[in-house]
């Protein structure tokens, strides 16, 4: 049976992880490998559980606990379930809960860059993507369009941020990803090449080739490198990649949002065999 706890005091210390700790504080609480993240909505929580993430506590509307979240709670019979009315929860968290359910979970073990590269044919490499909505959308497209993994520079935001995971529809728990801890771009790109990848920087450049260029889809291994929302990729990254790639635009539009560009590039460069 679920361990129901009706919230009668908003200052309870057990609620800190939902309300008073920032996401960086959650990520680094105690030890980095013992960090916490907050998953929002039954779908995202379900996929996190399927991926082996350990639930620590739920926070939800009571009617959700008796309705759409019922199956989740059956999977986590000994996990505390803090409940209150929707208005009280909004006051407590500072935002309206999507589908009325939050779950605090232990962060999964970190993967290495070598693990992501092993056996992969298509990888997305993200440089400086700081917007959680864009990051989540890129993960969703990567999972849907047969990318084998995602690598992120240390300047990218956390894929397990509440909003990023929610926008991804939980695909951050389905597609393998890792941080590039080596100096970027020098050593990071070298490791990709050592693993057999051609590297393609999506950028506006006079020396760029079209995303339709047959060399991209025919490459045995391809890493698509996408840059930050405002300035794009740094010039050093562009210069060190094998290809600079553009998506042809019409009507005087210079470029697409990075999440839209990623989805188009993933689709266009899928392996031909």
C-alpha positions in Angstrom: 0.0 0.0 0.0 1.2 3.5 -0.7 2.6 5.5 2.3 0.2 8.4 2.2 1.3 11.6 4.0 -1.2 14.5 3.9 0.6 17.8 3.8 -0.4 19.9 6.8 2.8 22.0 7.1 4.5 23.6 4.1 7.7 24.0 6.1 8.3 20.2 6.5 12.0 19.5 5.8 11.0 16.4 3.8 9.5 18.7 1.2 12.8 20.7 0.6 13.7 18.6 -2.4 10.5 19.6 -4.1 10.3 23.2 -3.0 13.3 24.9 -1.6 16.4 23.2 -3.2 17.4 24.5 -6.6 18.1 22.0 -9.4 21.9 22.5 -9.0 21.6 21.8 -5.3 19.6 18.7 -5.9 22.2 17.5 -8.5 25.1 17.9 -6.0 23.4 17.0 -2.8 25.7 14.9 -0.5 27.8 13.5 -3.4 27.3 14.0 -7.2 26.7 10.3 -7.7 24.0 10.5 -4.9 22.3 13.5 -6.5 18.5 13.9 -7.0 16.3 15.0 -9.9 12.6 15.8 -10.0 10.5 14.0 -12.7 7.2 15.6 -13.6 4.1 13.8 -15.0 3.2 10.1 -15.0 4.6 9.4 -18.4 8.1 10.8 -17.6 8.1 9.1 -14.2 7.1 5.8 -15.8 10.0 5.9 -18.3 12.4 6.9 -15.5 11.3 3.9 -13.5 11.6 1.7 -16.6 15.2 2.9 -16.9 16.0 1.8 -13.4 15.9 5.2 -11.6 15.2 4.8 -7.9 12.1 6.8 -6.6 12.6 8.6 -3.3 9.2 10.4 -2.8 6.1 11.5 -4.6 4.3 14.8 -4.4 0.9 14.9 -6.0 -2.8 15.9 -5.9 -4.7 13.4 -3.9 -7.1 12.8 -6.8 -4.2 11.9 -9.1 -2.9 9.4 -6.5 -6.3 7.7 -6.7 -6.5 8.0 -10.5 -3.8 8.5 -13.2 -0.9 7.9 -10.9 -2.3 4.7 -9.4 -0.2 2.3 -11.5 3.0 4.2 -10.6 2.3 3.9 -6.9 1.7 0.2 -7.2 5.2 -0.1 -8.6 6.6 1.9 -5.6 4.7 0.6 -2.6 7.0 1.8 0.1 7.8 5.2 -1.3 6.4 8.2 0.7 3.5 10.0 -1.2 2.9 13.6 -0.1 -0.5 14.8 -1.1 -2.5 18.0 -1.0 -5.0 20.0 -3.1 -3.9 21.5 -6.4 -4.0 25.1 -5.1 -1.9 24.2 -2.1 0.6 22.4 -4.2 0.9 25.4 -6.5 1.6 27.6 -3.5 4.1 25.1 -2.3 6.1 24.6 -5.5 5.6 27.9 -7.2 4.1 26.4 -10.3 1.1 24.4 -11.4 2.1 20.7 -11.6 1.8 19.2 -15.0 -0.7 16.3 -14.7 -0.5 16.9 -10.9 2.5 14.5 -10.2 6.1 15.0 -9.1 8.6 12.3 -8.2 12.0 12.9 -6.5 14.4 10.2 -7.9 18.0 9.2 -7.5 20.2 10.2 -10.5 21.2 7.3 -12.6 25.0 6.4 -12.9 26.8 8.6 -15.4 27.8 7.1 -18.8 31.1 7.8 -20.5 31.7 9.2 -23.9 33.3 5.8 -24.8 30.1 4.0 -23.9 28.0 6.3 -26.2 30.4 5.8 -29.1 30.6 2.1 -28.8 28.5 0.5 -31.5 26.8 3.7 -32.5 26.4 5.0 -36.1 24.6 8.3 -35.5 25.3 10.6 -32.6 24.1 14.1 -31.8 26.8 16.4 -30.2 25.4 19.4 -28.4 27.6 22.5 -27.7 26.3 25.0 -25.2 22.6 24.3 -25.4 21.3 26.0 -22.3 17.6 26.2 -22.9 15.8 23.3 -21.2 12.9 23.3 -23.7 15.3 23.1 -26.7 17.3 20.4 -25.1 14.3 18.3 -24.3 12.9 18.7 -27.8 16.3 17.6 -29.3 16.3 14.5 -27.1 12.7 13.7 -28.2 13.7 14.0 -31.9 16.9 12.0 -31.4 15.0 9.1 -29.9 12.2 9.2 -32.5 14.6 9.5 -35.5 17.0 6.7 -34.7 20.0 8.5 -33.2 22.1 6.1 -31.2 23.2 8.6 -28.5 23.7 12.2 -27.4 26.9 13.8 -26.2 26.8 17.2 -24.4 29.6 19.6 -23.7 29.9 20.8 -20.1 28.2 24.1 -21.1 24.9 22.4 -21.9 22.1 22.4 -19.3 21.2 19.2 -17.5 19.0 16.7 -19.4 17.4 15.7 -16.1 16.2 19.2 -15.3 12.5 19.0 -14.7 11.5 20.9 -17.8 14.0 19.3 -20.1 12.8 15.8 -19.1 9.2 16.7 -19.4 9.5 18.3 -22.9 11.5 15.3 -24.0 8.5 13.2 -23.0 10.8 11.0 -20.9 13.1 10.1 -23.8 16.1 11.4 -21.8 15.7 8.0 -20.0 15.5 6.1 -23.3 18.4 7.4 -25.4 22.0 7.0 -24.1 23.8 10.3 -23.3 27.0 11.5 -21.6 28.9 14.6 -20.9 32.1 15.3 -22.9 34.6 15.8 -20.0 37.6 16.1 -22.2 38.7 19.5 -23.5 36.3 20.6 -26.2 36.5 20.8 -29.2 40.1 19.6 -29.5 40.2 16.3 -27.7 36.4 15.6 -27.9 36.5 15.7 -31.7 39.7 13.7 -31.8 38.0 10.9 -29.8 35.0 10.9 -32.2 37.4 10.5 -35.2 39.3 7.8 -33.4 36.0 6.0 -33.1 35.4 6.2 -36.8 33.0 9.2 -36.9 32.8 11.8 -39.6 31.9 15.1 -37.9 29.4 17.5 -39.3 28.9 21.0 -37.9 25.6 22.6 -38.6 26.5 26.3 -39.2 26.1 29.1 -41.6 29.3 29.3 -43.6 30.5 29.9 -47.1 32.2 26.5 -47.2 29.1 24.6 -46.1 27.5 21.8 -47.9 23.7 21.1 -48.1 22.1 18.7 -45.6 21.0 16.8 -48.7 24.7 16.1 -49.7 24.8 12.2 -50.1 28.1 12.0 -48.3 26.3 12.6 -45.0 23.6 9.9 -45.2 26.1 7.4 -46.7 28.7 7.9 -43.9 29.1 4.7 -41.9 29.4 6.8 -38.7 28.3 10.4 -38.4 28.3 12.9 -35.5 26.0 15.9 -36.0 27.3 18.9 -34.0 24.8 21.6 -33.0 25.5 24.8 -31.2 24.0 27.2 -28.7 20.7 29.0 -29.4 22.0 32.4 -30.0 25.6 32.3 -31.5 25.6 28.8 -32.8 28.8 26.7 -32.8 32.1 28.3 -31.9 34.5 29.0 -34.8 37.1 26.5 -33.6 34.5 23.7 -33.5 33.4 24.5 -37.0 36.9 24.6 -38.3 37.8 21.2 -36.8 34.8 19.3 -38.1 35.0 17.3 -41.3 32.0 19.1 -42.8 30.1 22.3 -42.3 26.5 21.7 -43.1 23.6 24.1 -43.8 19.9 23.5 -44.1 18.7 25.4 -47.2 16.3 28.2 -46.3 13.6 30.1 -48.3 11.9 33.5 -48.0 14.9 35.3 -46.5 14.9 33.2 -43.3 18.6 32.6 -42.3 18.1 29.6 -40.0 15.8 27.4 -37.9 15.5 27.1 -34.1 18.2 24.6 -33.0 15.6 22.0 -32.0 13.8 22.2 -35.4 17.2 22.0 -37.2 18.2 19.0 -35.1 15.0 17.1 -36.0 15.5 17.8 -39.8 19.2 16.9 -39.7 18.5 13.6 -37.8 15.9 12.6 -40.4 17.9 13.6 -43.5 21.1 11.9 -42.4 19.8 8.5 -41.3 22.0 5.6 -42.5 21.1 4.4 -46.0 21.6 0.8 -45.1 
